[in-house]
Amino acid sequence: MIAYTPTGADFPPDTDLSAVVEQSATADNVSAFLYMIRFAEGTAGSRGYNTMFGYRYFDDFSDHPRQSFPFTDKRGNRNTTDAAGAYQFLSRTWDDLVRRFGYPDFSPQWQDEAAIQLIRDKGALDDVEQGRFDVAVSKVRGVWASLPGAGYNQPERKMAELRTAYESAGGWYA
């Protein structure tokens, strides 16, 4: 990630540069938090946006791939999932987001936007933007099964791992 700090020459003379720098910093936190989620979900690599559960891949971004796969949870229960994309959206979650916000396809741009909306839905977007990392993770842990305390009987990442991923992507703390 290349850091860019705007200078006065980049804006009209009456621009409040402190607000521009603050917006840039909050955008960096959102980007870093999204990366942390992809890391936790195992989709931070180059094919993350077209990854289905179990590291199977799809190439058509016109819609959620809607392919279900069986798995056994930590308690030994057999389940199925159609989780897909960088944020491992279930098709029912994706369908709700499309209904509410009109995302035209399952492309990376809309996957990112939808993940931000899920963060907003849980009341955590301001926490993310302001660097209240632990609070934000706590609020969204029920959305992503890999976050600590999610409670889905699936493997969960440790908070220290998540902090390292967030920091490596340029996230900062309040």
Secondary structure, DSSP 8 states (H G I E B T S, - for coil): -------GGGS-TT--HHHHHHHHHHHHHHHHHHHHHHHHHT--STTGGGEETTTEE---TTS-----EEEE-TTS-EEEE--BTTTTB-HHHHHHHHHHH---S--HHHHHHHHHHHHHHTT-HHHHHTT-HHHHHHHHTTTSTTSTT--SSS----HHHHHHHHHHTT----
